[in-house]
Amino acid sequence: MTVQSQQTRAPSWGSSPRSPDAWVERASDVATQLAADAVERDRANQPPYAEVRLLKDAGLVTLLGPVAHGGGGQDWTTALRVVRAVSTGDGSIGQLLGYHCLWSWAPRLAGRGRPLRAARGAARADLVHVSRPPSGRRWQATPITPSSQTAA
């Protein structure tokens, strides 16, 4: 996929999707475009500049960002569904998007003070609690069950 051919095939994405299903539908549209020449691109072994541009143009790289800052405001469950949808078209680009999601959250997972408090709040919303044991040696992610969510 060249940048020029990608630009001529790309639909007008418009505004960001509002629901998780709409995000997955957009990711499926991206996957359809990626699938058209995934094998050829893989064999060419070139940097995925046009594919990254496609992810950006479709708004998928903003999926987990706060709405107040121009992001999609979605949760990790939706992010996983989006990555899986993109991966159906090109597994390498799906993996790239998955790593982007992870690293865009790294400051919230390893930060201190306000970033850490924000990560803990978001983790509760995503049904995972991030905590550090008293020894302070390793971070722990513990699933929150519906009955323990009210106690958290």
N, C-alpha and C positions, 0 to 999 in steps of 0.2 A: 504494500500500500504506500503510495507516495503522498506527500502532503497535498499536491495538486489534485490527485484523484480522490483523496479523502474529502477535500473541501467540496468537490463537485457532487459527491454522493451524500454528504452529510445533510440531514434534514434541519430545518430551522427548529431548534430545540425550545425556544421560548423560555418561559419562566420555569423555576425549579418545581419539580413535582411536590405535591402536598401530602400525599399518603405513602405509606410503605409500599403498597402494591403498585403505585404509580412509579416509584423509584425502581422497582424490579422490572416493570414494563420498559422503562427507559433503558435499563441495563440490557434487557433482551434485544432491544433495537440496536444497541451498540454491538452486542454479540453477533447479530446477523451481519453487520458490516465487517466485523473482524473475521468472521468465518469465511468470507468470500475469497480471501487470499492468505489465510493463516499458514498453510503448508509452504507456499512460496516464500513468504516472509521468514519463516523459520529456517528454511534452507539457505536463504540469503545471508543470515546471521548478521544483520545490521541493527544499529540502535533503533529503538521503536519511537522515533520522534513523532511521526504522524499519528501513531496509536495513542501516545500520551496526549497529543493535541485533541484527539477525538474524545478521550476521557474528560479532559478539561472542558471542551466545548459542550459536552453533554451534561456537565455539572456534577459528574460522579465523584470528583476529587473533593468536593465540598460537603459530601454526604453527612459526615459526623460533626461538622462545624456548627457552632451556635447560630441560630437564625438571626440574632441581633448583629452578628458579624458577617452576614451574607451566606451562611452555611445552610445545610439542609435540615439540621436539628433532629436527625434520625438517631436511633439507638443501634447497638451492636448487632442485634438480631437482624435488623434491616440491612446493615452493612454486610453481614454474612450472606444474606440472600442475594444482594447486589453482586458481590464478588463471585458467587456461584453462577449467577446468570451470565456475567461477562466471561467467565471461564468456559462456558459451553461453546463460545465462539473462538476463543484463543486462551488456552490455559496459562500461557506465560504472561499475558496481559492481565488476566484475572489475578495471578499471583502478585504482579506488580501493584495492582490496585489494593490488594489485601495488605501488602507491606506498607503502602502509603497510609492506609487507615491506621495501622498499628503505630507507625512512627509519628503520625500527626497527633496521636494521643499520648505519646511518651512523656511529655512534660507533666501531664495530668497524673500519670501513673507513678512517676518517680520524683515529682516535685515536693516541695515543702510549703508550709503555710497555706496561702490561699489556693494555689494550684492543687495541692493535695486535698483540701476540703472540697473543691469542685469535683475532683475525680471520685471521691468517696460518695458524694451526692449523686453523681451520674451513675456510678457503679450500682448503687441501690436501685436506681430506676431500671437498670439493665439486669436485675436479678443476680448480681454478683457483688460481694462485699470485699473491698480491698483493705487489708490491714497489715500492720507490722507487729510481730509478736514482741513481748517485753525484751527479749534478748536483742532485738533490733537487727538481726542478721539477715533475714530474708522476708520479702513481701509475700503475703498469702492472699489468694483469691478464694473466697468461700461462697458457694451458691446460697442464695437466700430463698427459702421456701415461702410459699404464700402465708403460712401461719407465723413464720418468724419475721416477715417483712414489717408487720406492725410493731414488733418489739424493737426493731433496729433503729 
